[in-house]
């Protein structure tokens, strides 16, 4: 064993040869602290003997290390929330842009197909006939105009008979109509 020297440079003073008891190691008392309970007497007939003493367990308090560790975790969580929110917003923007890109590509493909149709001479003829009323040589054009006033006038002159509700009425009315026609 090495000897310790004093600040003056001298060695330790000689002590008696009696062995010293080592000091008990310093430890934290993490177990329950015994708190004496108040003395109670029972109302039993045994002459008022004292009740048993009980020790109430003390709740554990957070240690300093645990408090610092919790504070660090909370600080890290708060520090990572903003970048995580920005990341999620950017991901949603990317998804929206990809969806818009797919829609544009579909629109471009449909326009390309339509353009390819216009390069076909037969399609051109069909479109000219429908939109501009063109006809081929030798054909007679037939145009039908919508005349609402004329249609209403014709409806008043000849009102069709109401259709019968039952099948045998329909059959009987057809037999009568066949008999009523003049024979030539």
Order of alpha helices (4+ residues) and beta strands (2+ residues): alpha-alpha-alpha-alpha
